[in-house]
Amino acid sequence: MDKMKKVFQAQLYLNILMAVIILINYHTVKDWIYLGILAVAVVVSKNKRISQLINTVLIPMVFIDQVRNLSGIFIQHFSNLTVPIFWIYAIGTIMVLIPVTIVEYGKIKKTIWRLIASVWMINFIIMCCRSLTLKNVNPDGFLMSLNKSGFIYALTILVYVYFAVKSWGYEFYFNLPTFKGKKLQLLSFILIFGVAIWISFFEVFSEFAQRWQELFWNWDFSLLDPTEPVFLKNAWSVYLYSIEAGIGEEAGRYINLVLLLVIFKSKKWQINGAVLGSAILFALPHIGNAFASELKQTPLATAFQVIDTFGFGCFAAVLILYSGKLWPTMIIHTLYDILVFSETPLTQDSVGIFGGNTGQFTHVIISLVLWVNFAIFILIKNRKLIKQNVQILTQVQKTDLTIS
């Protein structure tokens, strides 16, 4: 821990140097503010309260933005080295928040403040980061799509969640062996996983079904083509945007869920409250999609998406608690987004069973009911197992990252 504190202090001084280099090239007010924040952080480092406030709220924003800005400067001056510079930027972005997470976020004692800090870090710092400007790169190629998709920031969220959870004394369970040696429960999990996949297909294909039999089967897969997406530019974008959401949003769900379980620990409705709370925290940030230029999403479509994601959020939270695993929700989430982003212009005529605004609203409510009822079913049928997993997920285990 002492070594990590020294790394964080060195990082502050290094970023001051970076701020000067960036100022010489850009001369923006924002970069002057960043330099001021870094200087204040160094000056008040002996004052624990003020220092922690600055280092928790502002410093992560400065660190991650300066990695992008400095990388942009290098690309401007050495455009023929864009590819290696991009990969250095990617690795730097993924790792840059590790010291501040362990040293400063690890000091936060009250669980409610941990939750607020995590929402701030994930939704207002990492997810709001802009992509790097690349030169001499194919605009429709893999690297450009990787850069624009936010995949790098999704990995940054995953790394933050891992180190934040560990520094607070909890274990990060990507694959808790819940069903080891329990064949019936394993079969039950496989069935639930399969039904969730089917609901994902049903939700996508039923939206533009022309006949009733196309709601549940006889789906027209010709309407989906990742090479001709209506929302994104190309197939690389379809896959990378989907994986980005699957990794980043599910990692965010995991930390929100664990912290809400701890907050509601003494309540009879601990599990239900944590599930609903995490679903709300998952759904609300999707409002930002109305302002995402590449997605071309209308305000009404965004409102429907918020409702739909709340329903899926309830199911995903329950699936994590039931299975003790993060990867199933990542796979389901990624698959669903691949289906949605693969929709071709042929799906946009709104003349199917759920055509028009009223039809779309009806479709959203049906999807909401499906996901929520599925979540309730799993909760009722597996209450004992879920309670056991909740105890494991929220058990404090001191580690070398834990700040006592």
C-alpha positions in Angstrom: 0.0 0.0 0.0 2.9 2.4 0.8 4.3 1.7 -2.6 1.0 2.5 -4.3 0.9 5.8 -2.3 4.3 6.7 -3.7 3.2 5.8 -7.2 0.2 8.1 -6.8 2.3 11.0 -5.6 4.7 10.5 -8.5 1.8 10.4 -10.8 0.6 13.8 -9.6 4.0 15.4 -10.4 4.2 13.6 -13.7 0.7 14.9 -14.7 1.8 18.4 -13.8 4.6 18.0 -16.4 2.0 16.6 -18.8 -0.2 19.6 -18.1 2.6 22.0 -19.1 3.2 20.1 -22.3 -0.5 20.1 -23.2 -0.8 23.8 -22.4 2.1 24.7 -24.7 0.2 22.9 -27.5 -3.4 23.7 -26.8 -3.6 26.9 -24.7 -7.2 26.0 -23.5 -8.9 27.2 -20.3 -9.7 23.6 -19.4 -6.0 22.7 -19.4 -5.2 25.7 -17.2 -7.9 24.4 -14.8 -6.3 21.0 -14.9 -2.9 22.4 -14.0 -4.5 24.3 -11.1 -6.2 21.2 -9.8 -3.0 19.2 -9.9 -1.1 22.0 -8.1 -3.8 22.3 -5.4 -3.7 18.5 -5.0 0.0 18.6 -4.3 -0.2 21.7 -1.9 -3.1 20.3 0.2 -1.8 16.7 0.3 -1.2 17.0 4.1 -4.9 17.9 4.7 -6.6 14.5 4.6 -10.2 15.7 4.1 -9.6 18.3 1.4 -7.0 16.2 -0.3 -9.3 13.1 -0.5 -12.2 15.3 -1.8 -10.0 16.7 -4.7 -8.3 13.3 -5.4 -11.7 11.5 -5.5 -13.8 13.9 -7.4 -11.4 15.8 -9.7 -8.1 14.0 -10.1 -9.4 10.9 -12.0 -11.0 13.3 -14.5 -7.7 15.1 -15.0 -5.6 11.9 -15.2 -7.7 10.1 -17.8 -8.3 13.2 -19.9 -4.6 14.1 -20.0 -3.7 10.6 -21.3 -6.0 11.3 -24.3 -4.8 14.9 -24.8 -1.1 14.0 -24.6 -1.6 11.1 -27.0 -3.4 13.4 -29.3 -0.4 15.7 -29.3 2.0 12.9 -30.2 -0.3 11.8 -33.0 -0.3 15.4 -34.4 3.5 15.5 -34.5 4.1 11.8 -35.4 1.1 10.8 -37.4 3.1 8.0 -39.1 3.2 6.4 -35.6 -0.5 6.6 -35.0 -1.0 2.8 -34.4 1.7 2.3 -31.7 0.7 5.6 -30.0 -2.9 4.4 -29.9 -2.0 1.2 -28.2 0.2 3.0 -25.7 -2.8 5.4 -25.1 -5.1 2.4 -24.6 -2.9 0.7 -22.1 -2.3 4.0 -20.3 -6.0 4.7 -20.1 -6.8 1.3 -18.7 -4.1 1.6 -16.0 -4.1 5.3 -15.2 -6.8 5.2 -12.5 -5.4 2.2 -10.5 -3.3 4.2 -8.0 -6.0 6.8 -7.3 -8.6 4.0 -6.9 -6.6 2.1 -4.4 -5.2 5.0 -2.5 -8.1 7.5 -2.4 -11.2 5.5 -3.2 -10.0 2.8 -0.8 -10.1 5.3 2.0 -13.9 5.9 1.7 -15.5 4.2 4.7 -19.3 4.7 4.4 -20.9 2.4 1.9 -23.3 5.1 0.6 -20.3 7.3 -0.2 -18.6 4.4 -2.0 -21.7 4.0 -4.1 -21.8 7.7 -4.9 -18.1 7.8 -5.7 -18.5 4.8 -8.0 -21.4 6.3 -9.9 -19.4 9.4 -10.3 -16.3 7.6 -11.5 -18.1 5.3 -13.9 -21.0 7.4 -15.3 -19.6 10.9 -15.1 -15.8 10.5 -15.6 -15.0 7.3 -17.6 -18.2 7.0 -19.7 -18.1 10.7 -20.5 -14.6 10.6 -22.0 -14.2 11.5 -25.6 -12.4 9.3 -28.1 -8.9 10.0 -29.4 -8.5 11.7 -32.8 -6.6 9.4 -35.1 -4.7 10.2 -38.3 -3.7 8.1 -41.2 -6.1 5.4 -40.2 -8.9 3.7 -42.3 -12.1 5.5 -41.1 -14.0 2.2 -41.5 -11.3 0.0 -40.1 -10.9 -1.9 -36.9 -8.8 0.6 -35.1 -11.1 3.6 -35.8 -14.1 1.5 -34.6 -12.3 0.3 -31.5 -11.4 3.9 -30.7 -14.9 5.3 -31.2 -16.7 2.4 -29.5 -15.5 3.1 -26.0 -14.2 -0.4 -25.6 -11.0 1.0 -24.0 -13.1 2.8 -21.4 -15.2 -0.3 -20.8 -11.9 -2.1 -19.8 -11.1 0.9 -17.7 -14.4 0.5 -15.8 -13.7 -3.2 -15.3 -10.2 -2.5 -13.9 -11.7 0.2 -11.6 -14.4 -2.1 -10.3 -11.8 -4.8 -9.6 -9.5 -2.6 -7.6 -12.2 -0.6 -5.9 -14.0 -3.8 -4.6 -10.7 -5.3 -3.5 -9.6 -2.1 -1.7 -12.8 -2.1 0.3 -12.2 -5.6 1.5 -14.6 -7.6 -0.8 -13.7 -10.2 -3.3 -14.3 -9.7 -7.0 -16.2 -12.8 -8.2 -16.1 -13.1 -12.0 -17.0 -16.8 -11.7 -18.0 -18.0 -8.3 -18.2 -21.8 -8.3 -21.8 -21.8 -7.2 -22.8 -25.0 -9.1 -19.7 -27.1 -8.5 -20.8 -30.7 -7.8 -24.4 -29.7 -8.1 -25.7 -31.1 -11.4 -29.4 -30.2 -10.9 -28.6 -26.6 -10.1 -26.1 -26.5 -13.0 -28.8 -27.7 -15.4 -31.2 -25.1 -13.9 -28.6 -22.4 -14.6 -28.1 -23.6 -18.2 -31.9 -23.5 -18.7 -32.2 -20.0 -17.3 -29.3 -18.9 -19.4 -30.9 -20.4 -22.5 -34.3 -18.8 -21.8 -32.6 -15.4 -21.4 -31.0 -15.8 -24.8 -34.4 -16.7 -26.3 -36.0 -13.6 -24.7 -33.3 -11.5 -26.2 -34.0 -12.8 -29.7 -37.8 -12.5 -29.0 -37.5 -8.9 -27.9 -35.5 -7.9 -31.1 -37.4 -9.9 -33.7 -40.9 -9.2 -32.3 -40.3 -5.5 -32.7 -40.6 -5.8 -36.5 -42.7 -9.0 -36.7 -45.3 -8.8 -39.6 -47.3 -11.9 -38.5 -48.1 -13.5 -35.1 -46.0 -16.6 -35.8 -42.9 -14.3 -36.2 -43.2 -13.2 -32.6 -42.0 -16.5 -31.0 -40.5 -18.4 -33.9 -40.0 -18.3 -37.7 -37.7 -15.2 -37.3 -36.5 -13.5 -40.4 -32.7 -13.3 -39.9 -32.3 -11.5 -43.2 -33.4 -8.3 -41.4 -30.2 -8.4 -39.4 -26.9 -7.7 -41.0 -23.9 -6.3 -39.1 -22.4 -5.1 -42.4 -25.4 -2.9 -43.1 -26.4 -1.5 -39.7 -28.9 1.3 -39.5 -27.4 2.8 -36.3 -23.7 2.4 -36.7 -21.1 2.6 -39.6 -19.8 -1.0 -40.0 -19.6 -4.5 -38.6 -16.6 -3.6 -36.5 -18.6 -0.9 -34.7 -21.5 -3.3 -34.2 -19.4 -5.9 -32.4 -17.2 -3.5 -30.5 -20.0 -1.2 -29.3 -21.8 -4.4 -28.1 -18.8 -5.8 -26.3 -18.1 -2.4 -24.8 -21.6 -2.3 -23.3 -21.4 -5.9 -22.1 -18.2 -5.4 -20.3 -18.5 -1.8 -19.0 -22.1 -1.7 -18.0 -22.1 -5.2 -16.4 -19.0 -4.4 -14.4 -20.7 -1.2 -13.2 -23.8 -3.3 -12.3 -21.7 -5.6 -10.2 -20.2 -2.9 -8.0 -23.5 -1.1 -7.6 -25.2 -4.4 -6.7 -22.6 -5.3 -4.1 -22.7 -1.8 -2.5 -26.5 -1.7 -2.4 -26.6 -5.1 -0.7 -24.3 -3.8 2.0 -26.3 -0.6 2.4 -29.5 -2.6 2.8 -27.9 -5.3 4.8 -30.2 -4.8 7.9 -33.4 -4.6 5.8 -35.8 -7.4 5.2 -36.0 -6.3 1.6 -32.2 -6.2 1.2 -32.1 -8.3 -2.0 -35.2 -6.8 -3.6 -34.0 -3.3 -2.8 -30.5 -3.9 -4.2 -31.9 -5.4 -7.4 -34.3 -2.5 -8.0 -31.7 0.1 -7.1 -29.1 -1.4 -9.4 -31.6 -1.6 -12.2 -32.4 2.1 -11.8 -28.7 3.0 -11.8 -28.3 0.9 -15.0 -31.3 2.4 -16.8 -30.9 6.1 -16.1 -27.5 6.7 -17.9 -29.1 5.5 -21.1 -30.8 8.9 -21.3 -27.4 10.0 -22.7 -28.0 8.0 -25.8 -30.4 10.8 -27.0 -27.3 13.0 -27.3 -25.0 10.3 -28.9 -24.5 11.4 -32.5 -23.5 8.1 -33.9 -26.5 6.2 -32.5 -29.0 8.7 -34.1 -31.6 7.9 -31.3 -34.7 10.0 -30.9 -35.9 11.2 -27.4 -38.9 8.9 -27.6 -36.7 5.9 -28.5 -34.5 6.8 -25.6 -37.4 6.9 -23.2 -38.5 3.5 -24.4 -34.9 2.2 -24.0 -34.7 3.5 -20.4 -37.9 1.5 -19.6 -36.6 -1.6 -21.3 -33.2 -1.5 -19.7 -34.7 -1.2 -16.3 -36.5 -4.5 -16.9 -33.3 -6.2 -18.2 -31.4 -4.6 -15.3 -33.7 -6.4 -12.8 -33.1 -9.7 -14.5 -29.3 -9.2 -14.8 -28.9 -8.3 -11.2 -30.9 -11.4 -10.1 -28.8 -13.6 -12.5 -25.6 -12.3 -10.9 -26.9 -13.0 -7.4 -28.2 -16.5 -8.4 -25.2 -17.6 -10.3 -22.4 -15.7 -8.5 -21.0 -15.0 -11.9 -20.5 -11.9 -13.9 -19.7 -13.4 -17.3 -23.3 -14.7 -18.1 -24.7 -11.2 -18.0 -21.8 -9.9 -20.0 -22.5 -12.5 -22.7 -26.3 -12.0 -22.8 -25.9 -8.2 -22.8 -23.4 -8.3 -25.6 -25.5 -10.7 -27.7 -28.6 -8.6 -27.3 -26.7 -5.4 -28.4 -25.2 -7.2 -31.4 -28.8 -8.1 -32.5 -30.0 -4.6 -32.0 -27.0 -2.9 -33.7 -27.3 -5.4 -36.6 -30.7 -4.2 -37.6 -30.8 -3.0 -41.2 -32.8 -0.1 -42.7 -35.5 -2.7 -43.6 -36.5 -2.9 -39.9 -37.3 0.8 -39.6 -40.6 1.0 -41.6 -42.7 0.6 -38.4 -45.5 -1.3 -40.2 -45.3 -4.5 -38.1 -47.5 -5.7 -35.3 -45.9 -3.2 -33.0 -45.7 -0.4 -35.5 -46.1 3.3 -34.6 -45.4 4.9 -31.2 -48.3 3.1 -29.5 -47.1 -0.2 -30.8 -43.5 0.5 -29.7 -44.7 1.4 -26.2 -46.7 -1.8 -26.0 -43.7 -3.8 -27.1 -41.5 -2.1 -24.4 -44.1 -2.9 -21.7 -44.2 -6.5 -22.8 -40.4 -6.8 -22.7 -40.4 -5.1 -19.3 -43.0 -7.6 -17.9 -41.0 -10.5 -19.4 -37.7 -9.6 -17.8 -39.2 -8.5 -14.4 -41.3 -11.7 -14.1 -38.4 -13.8 -15.1 -36.3 -12.1 -12.4 -39.1 -12.6 -9.8 -39.4 -16.3 -10.8 -35.6 -16.9 -10.2 -35.8 -15.0 -6.9 -38.7 -17.1 -5.6 -37.4 -20.4 -6.8 -33.8 -19.9 -5.6 -34.1 -17.7 -2.5 -31.8 -19.9 -0.3 -29.0 -20.1 -2.9 -29.3 -16.3 -3.6 -29.0 -15.5 0.1 -25.9 -17.7 0.3 -24.3 -15.9 -2.6 -25.2 -12.5 -1.2 -23.3 -13.4 2.0 -20.3 -14.4 0.0 -20.4 -11.3 -2.2 -20.6 -9.0 0.7 -18.2 -10.7 3.1 -15.3 -8.5 4.0 -11.9 -10.1 3.4 -8.9 -8.0 4.2 -6.4 -8.0 1.4 -3.1 -6.3 0.7 -5.1 -3.6 -1.1 -7.5 -3.0 1.8 -6.9 0.3 3.7 -7.6 -0.3 7.4 
